[in-house]
Amino acid sequence: MRDHRKLRAFELADELVMLIYSATRTFPKDEMFGLTSQLRRASVSIASNIVEGCVRNSEPDFLRFLDMAFGSIREVEYQLTIARRLEYTTGGTAEQLASQADETARVLAGLIRSLRSSS
């Protein structure tokens, strides 16, 4: 069994969750069940899928959960562009979120590539 806390991809995903929850506090109230909820759920899904994959006994199962996490990070990246275009996030906050999401995606993609090439 793998320890998710030792994976850089998990650390980055966890930090992204915290940043997204903080940023979405200022979103318009009419977005509570829209973009706010979508961003929060998708970001939590990234970290959660990494955690769940780590407890799977086989490498293919682990990879399947990492693939789901990767899909969720791409979803978050798109939703962040919507938030920026709607001016729900601006300046430093928008850049910080985009940067964190990008780094999370790159590290997660690298982990997936590494596992696929070793099997």
C-alpha positions in Angstrom: 0.0 0.0 0.0 1.3 3.4 -0.9 1.3 6.5 1.3 -0.5 9.3 -0.5 1.2 11.8 1.8 4.5 11.0 0.3 3.4 11.9 -3.2 4.2 15.4 -4.5 1.1 15.2 -6.7 -1.1 14.8 -3.6 0.6 17.7 -1.8 0.0 19.9 -4.7 -3.6 18.8 -5.1 -4.3 19.3 -1.5 -2.9 22.8 -1.6 -5.1 23.5 -4.7 -8.2 22.5 -2.7 -7.3 25.0 0.0 -6.7 27.8 -2.5 -9.9 27.1 -4.4 -12.0 27.0 -1.2 -10.5 30.3 -0.2 -11.0 31.9 -3.6 -14.5 30.8 -4.1 -15.6 32.4 -0.8 -15.8 35.6 -2.7 -17.7 34.3 -5.7 -21.2 35.7 -6.1 -23.9 34.0 -4.0 -25.8 33.0 -7.1 -22.9 30.8 -8.1 -23.1 28.7 -4.8 -24.7 25.8 -6.7 -22.9 26.5 -10.0 -19.3 27.3 -10.5 -18.4 27.5 -6.8 -19.7 24.0 -6.2 -18.2 22.6 -9.4 -14.7 24.0 -8.7 -14.8 22.7 -5.1 -16.0 19.2 -6.0 -13.6 18.9 -8.9 -10.6 20.0 -6.8 -11.5 17.7 -4.0 -11.9 14.9 -6.5 -8.2 15.3 -7.6 -6.8 14.7 -4.2 -9.4 12.1 -3.3 -8.7 10.0 -6.3 -5.0 10.0 -5.6 -5.7 8.9 -2.0 -8.1 6.1 -3.2 -5.6 5.0 -5.9 -2.9 4.6 -3.3 -4.8 2.0 -1.3 -5.5 -0.1 -4.3 -3.5 -3.3 -4.5 -2.7 -3.3 -8.2 -0.7 -0.9 -10.3 -3.5 -0.8 -13.0 -6.0 0.2 -10.4 -3.7 2.9 -9.0 -3.2 4.2 -12.6 -7.0 4.2 -13.2 -7.5 6.5 -10.2 -4.6 8.7 -11.2 -6.2 9.0 -14.6 -9.5 10.1 -13.0 -7.5 12.6 -10.9 -5.9 13.9 -14.1 -9.4 14.4 -15.7 -10.5 16.4 -12.6 -7.4 18.7 -12.8 -8.2 19.4 -16.4 -11.8 20.2 -15.4 -10.5 22.6 -12.7 -8.2 24.3 -15.1 -11.1 25.0 -17.5 -13.4 26.1 -14.7 -10.7 28.5 -13.5 -10.6 30.1 -17.0 -14.4 30.6 -16.7 -14.0 32.2 -13.3 -11.3 34.5 -14.7 -13.3 35.5 -17.7 -16.3 36.3 -15.5 -13.9 38.3 -13.3 -14.7 36.2 -10.2 -10.9 35.9 -9.8 -8.5 38.6 -10.9 -4.9 39.5 -10.7 -2.7 37.6 -8.2 -5.4 35.2 -7.1 -6.2 34.1 -10.7 -2.5 33.7 -11.4 -1.9 31.8 -8.2 -4.8 29.4 -8.9 -3.7 28.8 -12.5 -0.1 28.3 -11.5 -1.0 25.8 -8.8 -3.4 23.9 -11.1 -0.7 23.8 -13.9 2.0 22.5 -11.5 -0.4 19.9 -10.1 -1.3 18.7 -13.7 2.4 18.5 -14.7 3.4 16.5 -11.7 0.4 14.2 -11.9 1.1 13.6 -15.6 4.7 12.9 -14.9 3.7 10.3 -12.2 1.3 8.7 -14.7 3.9 8.6 -17.4 6.5 7.1 -15.1 4.2 4.4 -13.9 3.1 3.5 -17.4 6.7 3.3 -18.7 7.8 1.0 -15.8 5.0 -1.5 -16.4 
